[in-house]
Amino acid sequence: MRIEVYNLTQEQEQIANDLYNGNKRKVGSYTLEEIEDREMVNIWIADAFSDGDEDYAHFLQNALAKEAEIYLLTDHLGEFSQPIGEVVIYD
């Protein structure tokens, strides 16, 4: 198993690892939620290309092509939830 992240800090990457490997629901104010709607990922890819962020688009395309698990790391700040970034798990 290999975990890849895109544009997360080392602290956020460690939290994602702790959430996934520890099978935890929450660490601090962070959660890790699996993206089951693959079509949503295709929308993110199209948006990334239109925004000129080809590295991010390729990161997501590679995850889809290899049928990896894709998760969204989210920070829940009080009443607000802020998506932080994607975490991809390769077998």
Backbone bond lengths (Angstrom), bond angles and torsions (degrees), N, CA, C in turn:
res aa  C-N    CA-C-N  psi(-1)  N-CA   C-N-CA  omega(-1)  CA-C   N-CA-C  phi
1 M - - - 1.440 - - 1.531 109.00 -
2 R 1.336 114.02 141.62 1.460 120.13 179.69 1.524 107.54 -138.83
3 I 1.336 115.86 136.78 1.460 121.99 178.67 1.524 108.42 -109.12
4 E 1.329 116.25 130.17 1.456 121.63 174.75 1.518 108.99 -123.87
5 V 1.314 115.40 142.59 1.462 121.22 177.60 1.521 108.06 -127.76
6 Y 1.310 115.27 162.77 1.459 119.94 177.53 1.522 108.61 -126.73
7 N 1.315 115.25 119.04 1.459 122.58 171.62 1.530 113.46 61.60
8 L 1.330 117.48 38.02 1.456 121.76 173.10 1.519 108.91 -105.67
9 T 1.324 116.78 153.36 1.458 120.38 174.02 1.526 108.44 -72.49
10 Q 1.326 116.44 167.05 1.466 119.88 177.90 1.525 110.43 -61.81
11 E 1.333 116.70 -38.18 1.461 121.02 178.88 1.531 110.70 -63.71
12 Q 1.322 116.90 -44.55 1.465 120.64 178.81 1.519 111.12 -65.74
13 E 1.329 116.84 -38.57 1.470 120.46 177.50 1.525 110.02 -62.87
14 Q 1.325 117.21 -41.68 1.466 121.04 178.82 1.526 110.66 -64.61
15 I 1.323 116.92 -40.36 1.463 120.88 177.70 1.526 109.98 -62.31
16 A 1.331 117.18 -43.95 1.466 121.03 177.81 1.525 110.52 -59.96
17 N 1.325 116.65 -43.27 1.468 120.77 176.91 1.522 110.94 -61.08
18 D 1.329 116.78 -45.60 1.463 120.99 -179.91 1.527 111.19 -61.79
19 L 1.334 116.04 -42.09 1.457 119.89 179.70 1.523 111.06 -64.12
20 Y 1.321 116.81 -47.17 1.471 120.31 -176.16 1.526 111.44 -72.16
21 N 1.321 116.65 -53.89 1.466 120.50 -175.33 1.522 112.54 -69.36
22 G 1.326 116.61 -31.19 1.456 120.09 178.85 1.515 113.23 -87.94
23 N 1.345 116.03 0.19 1.457 121.78 -178.54 1.532 110.50 49.92
24 K 1.345 114.73 45.33 1.462 120.86 -177.95 1.518 110.18 -98.92
25 R 1.304 116.00 153.03 1.452 121.61 177.12 1.525 111.24 -85.52
26 K 1.337 116.93 -32.10 1.459 120.04 -175.14 1.520 110.32 -152.35
27 V 1.344 115.85 139.61 1.457 122.79 171.34 1.519 105.52 -129.29
28 G 1.333 116.31 115.66 1.460 119.58 -174.35 1.518 108.43 61.41
29 S 1.319 116.35 -124.47 1.468 120.40 178.22 1.531 111.84 -102.52
30 Y 1.335 117.14 10.54 1.472 122.24 -175.57 1.526 112.21 -98.62
31 T 1.332 114.84 144.58 1.458 121.84 170.30 1.528 108.69 -130.94
32 L 1.313 115.30 160.12 1.459 122.35 177.99 1.525 107.20 -126.05
33 E 1.335 116.26 116.14 1.459 120.57 -174.94 1.525 109.58 -120.11
34 E 1.336 115.67 130.08 1.462 120.12 -179.87 1.527 110.50 -70.53
35 I 1.326 115.67 136.80 1.457 122.18 176.20 1.519 107.10 -90.96
36 E 1.301 116.21 108.62 1.461 120.24 -178.36 1.519 111.94 -94.19
37 D 1.316 117.22 -20.94 1.461 122.27 -179.47 1.531 108.56 -87.60
38 R 1.331 115.99 94.30 1.466 120.91 -177.57 1.529 111.41 -64.28
39 E 1.320 117.49 -26.74 1.463 120.08 178.21 1.528 110.90 -64.33
40 M 1.337 116.82 -32.56 1.463 120.78 176.61 1.532 109.77 -62.23
41 V 1.309 116.66 -39.12 1.464 120.75 178.40 1.527 110.05 -64.05
42 N 1.320 117.33 -39.11 1.474 120.33 176.32 1.523 111.50 -62.12
43 I 1.318 117.19 -35.41 1.470 120.55 176.02 1.522 110.22 -66.04
44 W 1.333 116.73 -41.92 1.474 120.27 177.83 1.524 110.36 -61.86
45 I 1.337 116.45 -38.60 1.469 120.98 178.99 1.527 110.24 -63.74
46 A 1.320 116.56 -47.22 1.469 120.13 179.29 1.524 110.93 -61.47
47 D 1.330 116.62 -41.71 1.468 120.52 177.91 1.522 111.24 -63.16
48 A 1.328 116.66 -40.38 1.467 120.52 -179.81 1.525 110.47 -63.85
49 F 1.316 117.20 -43.78 1.467 120.17 177.19 1.526 111.09 -62.04
50 S 1.333 117.23 -42.90 1.468 119.24 -178.84 1.528 111.66 -69.01
51 D 1.348 117.14 -25.05 1.463 121.36 177.32 1.525 112.08 -87.60
52 G 1.338 116.75 -3.17 1.461 120.92 179.90 1.520 114.46 81.46
53 D 1.335 117.87 14.45 1.464 121.86 -179.95 1.528 109.09 -98.72
54 E 1.331 115.05 73.12 1.461 120.41 -175.66 1.526 112.70 -66.34
55 D 1.338 117.78 -33.43 1.463 120.08 179.36 1.528 110.84 -61.16
56 Y 1.317 116.78 -43.92 1.464 121.73 179.08 1.530 110.05 -65.43
57 A 1.314 116.80 -43.51 1.465 121.06 179.03 1.531 110.33 -59.88
58 H 1.322 117.23 -43.97 1.467 120.85 -179.91 1.533 111.39 -68.34
59 F 1.316 117.16 -35.35 1.470 122.10 175.71 1.536 109.52 -57.09
60 L 1.326 115.91 -47.76 1.466 120.43 -179.72 1.523 112.34 -71.61
61 Q 1.333 117.52 -39.17 1.473 120.86 177.95 1.520 110.86 -60.62
62 N 1.315 116.42 -42.02 1.458 121.32 179.60 1.529 110.55 -62.79
63 A 1.332 116.33 -41.14 1.464 120.52 178.81 1.530 110.83 -62.62
64 L 1.327 116.64 -43.73 1.466 119.80 178.02 1.520 111.76 -65.27
65 A 1.332 116.39 -44.20 1.463 120.73 -177.77 1.524 112.01 -61.80
66 K 1.314 116.63 -35.12 1.469 120.85 -178.80 1.520 112.62 -94.45
67 E 1.345 115.24 9.14 1.461 121.50 178.18 1.521 112.83 52.80
68 A 1.318 115.76 40.48 1.463 121.67 178.61 1.526 109.95 -77.41
69 E 1.323 115.43 160.29 1.457 120.80 172.83 1.531 107.10 -78.25
70 I 1.323 117.18 135.25 1.456 121.42 179.95 1.524 108.16 -119.65
71 Y 1.317 115.20 128.68 1.458 122.38 -179.26 1.515 109.67 -122.47
72 L 1.328 115.99 156.47 1.448 122.49 175.43 1.521 108.26 -113.70
73 L 1.332 116.46 121.05 1.451 122.07 174.51 1.524 106.95 -84.25
74 T 1.336 116.04 124.78 1.458 121.79 -176.01 1.518 109.43 -126.28
75 D 1.340 115.97 137.73 1.459 122.94 175.29 1.524 107.48 -103.97
76 H 1.318 116.32 121.84 1.465 122.20 -179.07 1.523 108.00 -100.05
77 L 1.323 115.87 98.70 1.456 122.60 -178.13 1.521 109.23 -98.09
78 G 1.326 116.52 98.25 1.460 119.06 -178.73 1.513 110.54 60.57
79 E 1.322 116.53 -120.78 1.454 121.25 -179.25 1.526 112.48 -85.38
80 F 1.319 116.53 -8.51 1.460 120.57 -174.06 1.524 110.97 -106.37
81 S 1.322 115.97 141.33 1.458 122.04 173.94 1.519 108.15 -113.49
82 Q 1.325 115.82 132.63 1.459 120.34 -179.07 1.523 109.43 -124.23
83 P 1.347 117.47 116.39 1.468 119.21 174.66 1.531 108.86 -64.38
84 I 1.326 115.55 132.40 1.463 120.61 -177.41 1.528 110.66 -99.60
85 G 1.324 117.39 -44.45 1.454 120.08 -179.13 1.514 111.83 171.51
86 E 1.311 114.34 171.19 1.463 120.64 -177.85 1.526 110.88 -92.44
87 V 1.315 113.32 147.81 1.459 123.44 177.29 1.522 105.45 -125.31
88 V 1.323 117.13 126.77 1.460 121.82 -176.93 1.529 108.55 -114.81
89 I 1.329 115.16 131.95 1.461 122.16 -179.91 1.515 108.50 -112.06
90 Y 1.322 115.86 118.08 1.469 122.04 176.72 1.519 108.78 -103.99
91 D 1.349 116.57 135.46 1.474 120.33 175.09 1.502 109.83 -79.24
